[in-house]
């Protein structure tokens, strides 16, 4: 009888720890303002399977000078070159671990390249997004809007 009670308590505690870890990871979910090289965009981070993804949802300048929509023309995947720039997935498959979202990639549409990514909060409203390749890295700040 005592073994059954202890086993039940252990199962309940394990599930509680799992739920708390999931909820802590969900802190990243929301909409962010991102500024890179003077270009302003809004990025939405959402749950995606067991991880998180970040997708552009708004661009300050979504069109080319001739009025045509900007496209993901530098994407190495030819099938994605017709994606409108305000719908590009920037970050995919990052997972949460102890205050850091990582083990995924960040895509830079201005270069058409992907880099390792690590994201963590500087403060309650500032997300540090660090892309790296070998020993080189660049960190940008995204401001949480909601």
N, C-alpha and C positions, 0 to 999 in steps of 0.2 A: 504493500500500500504506500509506504513512504517513498519507495523507488518511483512509483507512478506519479506521485505528487512532485517529486524533484524533477523528473523528466518533463512533466508538463510545465513547470516553472522555467526550466532551461529553454524549452521551445518558445515560450512567451517572451522571455528576455531576448532571445535571438531575433525574433520578429520585430520587437521594439527597436533594437539597435539598427536593424535594416531600414525601418521606416524613418528613423531619425536621420540616418545618413542620406536617404533619398531626399528628405525635406531640406537638408542643408545644401544639397546639390542644386535644388530648385531655386535657390536664391538668385542664380544667374538669369533665370527666365525673365524676359521683359524686352522693352524697346530702348535702344541706345542711340545717341547722337554720336556720329563718328566724323572726325575731320582728319583728312590726310592730304598733304600737299595742297592745302587750301580748298579742297573739295569736300563739301558737306553732304552727308548721307544719314539715313536712319536705318538701323539694323535691328531686326527682331531675332532674339534668341529664344528657342523653344525646345521642348523635349523631343527627342527623335530616337525611338527604340530605347536602348539602354544608355543612351548618351544625350548630347545636345547638339544643335546646329544653329548657325547664325546666317540669316539671309537678308540681303538688302531689300528694303520695302519702299524706300523713297530716296530720290536724288534731287539735290537743289537744281542741278542742270541735267535733266534726263535726255535732252535732245542735242544733236550735233548742230553746228551753226546753220546748216541748210534746213533744219527743222525735222530731219529724220531721227527716229529714236536711236540712242546709243545702244550698241550691241556688244556682246562679249567676244569681240573679234580676235583677241589674242589667245583664246582658250586653246590648249593643245588638243582637246577633244573636239574634232570638227563638228560633231553633232550638237555641241553646246554653243557654237559661234553665233547662232541666231537668237540666243536668249537675250532679252532686254536687260540692260544694265541695272535697272531697278528691281530685278528679280534674281540676281546672282546669289548663289549659296557661297558664302565666304569661308565658313568654318563648318566642318562636319565631323561627327563621331568623336567629339571630346567627351571624356568621362570625368566624374568628380572623384577626387581623392584628397582628403584632409586640407580643404581650403583652396585647392588648385584644380582647375579643369584642364586636362591635357590628354596626351596620347592620341591626338588627332592632327589634322592638317588645316592650315589657313591658305586660302587662295587669294593671290593678288591679281585682280583683273587688269591692272595697269601694266603688268609685266607678263601675264599669262603663266605664272609659276606658282607652285605650292610649296609651303614651308611647314616645318614642325611648329606647333602652336602650344602655348601655355597661357592660361588666363587666370587672373586672381584679382580680388578687390583691393584697391589702395585704401578706399574708405567706402562708406555706405552707397555712394553715388558714382564712384569712379572705378571702372574696370580696366585693368592693365592687360593689354593684349600683346603678347610677345611672339613674334615669328622668328624662327632661327633656322639656319642651315650651317652645319659644321660649327665653326667658332664665331660665325657672324650672326648678329641678331638685331632686331629693331623692335622697340616697344612703342605702341600708341595707346592713348587713353580714349575710352568710350565713356560717355556720360549717360547714366541711366535716367530715362525720362519717366518711367512709371514703375 
